[in-house]
Amino acid sequence: MSKQKHPELHQEQYSSIRGQMQTGDIIAFSGNARISRLVKLATFSNISHIGIVTHATVSHLGTLTVEIMESVKEAEHPETGQIITGVTRNRLSTKIRNYNGSVYWLPLSQDTRKKLDTAAAIKFLMSVLGRPYDMPQALLAAIDLLDFTEKVTYACEDYSSVFCSELAAAALKAGRVLPDINPSEMTPIDLLRLPIYFKHYYQLKGVNHQPITF
């Protein structure tokens, strides 16, 4: 896949752009928790977590709710207070409101969206809902600089358990956008460096105008 100029940063309130979000768009996070700092250190970036946008219909209102599907190591559910882990599905507004750090929206480009088989991507996401978080694979992906020599850290494509960027990349692969990649080798910043996004991306929360370190 060829390289392209990285998208430009804009700042917006979530409430003003939520109607523009589409299934398959990527939500990126720069967290302040200890595990987030470790991920950023290991991947040489300021991005620690990735989620993917989906939608759900609120039947009694007849409206669409913007949701995020993500795989988390361990987190507290913002509404119930229960500890959650693995592949989850929640309202994006709730996730943003309760997140400790910066949040970004990276919409897919028009060319990418033309390729996307949305139904296939959603089918994959629903098939792994509830799967456990894959810490060993996440660690292997994070230290894959060693893969340039011997394949001692190579992560095999396996969705019995899933980490965050693996989930999003695998959904886009199932949706025909990334047919040639190994999602189990994708770190959050690896996914953001791919030439599949719109020319602008948007910071929705955090320190004013804090760009992603691509």
PEURBEL-V766019 format. One record per residue. N is the residue number from 1. RES is the residue in three letters. PHI is phi in radians with two decimals (none if undefined). Layout:
n=N res=RES phi=PHI
n=N res=RES phi=PHI
This chain:
n=1 res=MET phi=none
n=2 res=SER phi=-1.25
n=3 res=LYS phi=-1.47
n=4 res=GLN phi=-2.52
n=5 res=LYS phi=-1.10
n=6 res=HIS phi=-1.15
n=7 res=PRO phi=-1.14
n=8 res=GLU phi=-1.63
n=9 res=LEU phi=-1.49
n=10 res=HIS phi=-2.21
n=11 res=GLN phi=-2.03
n=12 res=GLU phi=-2.56
n=13 res=GLN phi=-1.43
n=14 res=TYR phi=-0.96
n=15 res=SER phi=-1.07
n=16 res=SER phi=-1.52
n=17 res=ILE phi=-2.17
n=18 res=ARG phi=-1.00
n=19 res=GLY phi=-1.21
n=20 res=GLN phi=-1.60
n=21 res=MET phi=-1.29
n=22 res=GLN phi=-2.23
n=23 res=THR phi=-0.96
n=24 res=GLY phi=1.79
n=25 res=ASP phi=-1.09
n=26 res=ILE phi=-1.88
n=27 res=ILE phi=-1.92
n=28 res=ALA phi=-1.99
n=29 res=PHE phi=-2.25
n=30 res=SER phi=-2.11
n=31 res=GLY phi=-1.58
n=32 res=ASN phi=-1.87
n=33 res=ALA phi=-1.25
n=34 res=ARG phi=-1.03
n=35 res=ILE phi=-1.11
n=36 res=SER phi=-1.14
n=37 res=ARG phi=-1.12
n=38 res=LEU phi=-1.17
n=39 res=VAL phi=-1.09
n=40 res=LYS phi=-1.12
n=41 res=LEU phi=-1.14
n=42 res=ALA phi=-1.24
n=43 res=THR phi=-1.84
n=44 res=PHE phi=0.97
n=45 res=SER phi=-2.57
n=46 res=ASN phi=-1.80
n=47 res=ILE phi=-1.86
n=48 res=SER phi=-2.01
n=49 res=HIS phi=-2.77
n=50 res=ILE phi=-2.37
n=51 res=GLY phi=-2.37
n=52 res=ILE phi=-2.20
n=53 res=VAL phi=-1.36
n=54 res=THR phi=-2.34
n=55 res=HIS phi=-2.30
n=56 res=ALA phi=-2.40
n=57 res=THR phi=-1.57
n=58 res=VAL phi=-1.50
n=59 res=SER phi=-1.04
n=60 res=HIS phi=-1.35
n=61 res=LEU phi=-1.89
n=62 res=GLY phi=1.25
n=63 res=THR phi=-2.11
n=64 res=LEU phi=-1.62
n=65 res=THR phi=-1.86
n=66 res=VAL phi=-1.39
n=67 res=GLU phi=-2.12
n=68 res=ILE phi=-2.21
n=69 res=MET phi=-1.88
n=70 res=GLU phi=-2.66
n=71 res=SER phi=-2.05
n=72 res=VAL phi=-2.04
n=73 res=LYS phi=-1.18
n=74 res=GLU phi=-2.90
n=75 res=ALA phi=-2.66
n=76 res=GLU phi=-1.69
n=77 res=HIS phi=-1.07
n=78 res=PRO phi=-1.13
n=79 res=GLU phi=-1.79
n=80 res=THR phi=-1.79
n=81 res=GLY phi=1.40
n=82 res=GLN phi=-1.31
n=83 res=ILE phi=-1.35
n=84 res=ILE phi=-2.11
n=85 res=THR phi=-2.65
n=86 res=GLY phi=1.48
n=87 res=VAL phi=-1.38
n=88 res=THR phi=-2.24
n=89 res=ARG phi=-2.41
n=90 res=ASN phi=-2.53
n=91 res=ARG phi=-1.12
n=92 res=LEU phi=-1.17
n=93 res=SER phi=-1.05
n=94 res=THR phi=-1.18
n=95 res=LYS phi=-1.05
n=96 res=ILE phi=-1.14
n=97 res=ARG phi=-1.05
n=98 res=ASN phi=-1.74
n=99 res=TYR phi=-1.41
n=100 res=ASN phi=-1.66
n=101 res=GLY phi=2.66
n=102 res=SER phi=-1.69
n=103 res=VAL phi=-2.28
n=104 res=TYR phi=-2.29
n=105 res=TRP phi=-1.98
n=106 res=LEU phi=-2.01
n=107 res=PRO phi=-1.27
n=108 res=LEU phi=-1.18
n=109 res=SER phi=-1.24
n=110 res=GLN phi=-1.10
n=111 res=ASP phi=-1.11
n=112 res=THR phi=-1.13
n=113 res=ARG phi=-1.17
n=114 res=LYS phi=-1.12
n=115 res=LYS phi=-1.39
n=116 res=LEU phi=-1.18
n=117 res=ASP phi=-1.60
n=118 res=THR phi=-1.05
n=119 res=ALA phi=-1.07
n=120 res=ALA phi=-1.19
n=121 res=ALA phi=-1.11
n=122 res=ILE phi=-1.15
n=123 res=LYS phi=-1.02
n=124 res=PHE phi=-1.11
n=125 res=LEU phi=-1.02
n=126 res=MET phi=-1.16
n=127 res=SER phi=-1.25
n=128 res=VAL phi=-1.91
n=129 res=LEU phi=-1.01
n=130 res=GLY phi=1.61
n=131 res=ARG phi=-1.12
n=132 res=PRO phi=-1.23
n=133 res=TYR phi=-1.29
n=134 res=ASP phi=-1.83
n=135 res=MET phi=-1.15
n=136 res=PRO phi=-1.01
n=137 res=GLN phi=-1.16
n=138 res=ALA phi=-1.08
n=139 res=LEU phi=-1.17
n=140 res=LEU phi=-1.10
n=141 res=ALA phi=-1.13
n=142 res=ALA phi=-1.20
n=143 res=ILE phi=-1.90
n=144 res=ASP phi=-1.32
n=145 res=LEU phi=-1.03
n=146 res=LEU phi=-1.20
n=147 res=ASP phi=-1.19
n=148 res=PHE phi=-1.26
n=149 res=THR phi=-1.88
n=150 res=GLU phi=-1.91
n=151 res=LYS phi=-1.41
n=152 res=VAL phi=-1.25
n=153 res=THR phi=-1.98
n=154 res=TYR phi=-1.15
n=155 res=ALA phi=-1.73
n=156 res=CYS phi=-1.29
n=157 res=GLU phi=-1.22
n=158 res=ASP phi=-2.73
n=159 res=TYR phi=-1.97
n=160 res=SER phi=-1.16
n=161 res=SER phi=-2.48
n=162 res=VAL phi=-2.46
n=163 res=PHE phi=-1.81
n=164 res=CYS phi=-1.06
n=165 res=SER phi=-1.27
n=166 res=GLU phi=-1.09
n=167 res=LEU phi=-1.05
n=168 res=ALA phi=-1.16
n=169 res=ALA phi=-1.13
n=170 res=ALA phi=-1.16
n=171 res=ALA phi=-1.13
n=172 res=LEU phi=-1.21
n=173 res=LYS phi=-1.16
n=174 res=ALA phi=-1.06
n=175 res=GLY phi=-1.50
n=176 res=ARG phi=1.29
n=177 res=VAL phi=-1.49
n=178 res=LEU phi=-2.17
n=179 res=PRO phi=-1.21
n=180 res=ASP phi=-1.87
n=181 res=ILE phi=-1.73
n=182 res=ASN phi=-1.80
n=183 res=PRO phi=-1.01
n=184 res=SER phi=-1.25
n=185 res=GLU phi=-1.83
n=186 res=MET phi=-1.63
n=187 res=THR phi=-1.46
n=188 res=PRO phi=-0.92
n=189 res=ILE phi=-1.26
n=190 res=ASP phi=-1.01
n=191 res=LEU phi=-1.13
n=192 res=LEU phi=-1.28
n=193 res=ARG phi=-1.44
n=194 res=LEU phi=-1.25
n=195 res=PRO phi=-1.45
n=196 res=ILE phi=-2.15
n=197 res=TYR phi=-1.91
n=198 res=PHE phi=-1.11
n=199 res=LYS phi=-1.21
n=200 res=HIS phi=-2.13
n=201 res=TYR phi=-2.20
n=202 res=TYR phi=-2.30
n=203 res=GLN phi=-1.56
n=204 res=LEU phi=-1.80
n=205 res=LYS phi=-2.80
n=206 res=GLY phi=2.05
n=207 res=VAL phi=-1.01
n=208 res=ASN phi=-0.94
n=209 res=HIS phi=0.85
n=210 res=GLN phi=-1.88
n=211 res=PRO phi=-1.17
n=212 res=ILE phi=-1.28
n=213 res=THR phi=-1.53
n=214 res=PHE phi=-1.15
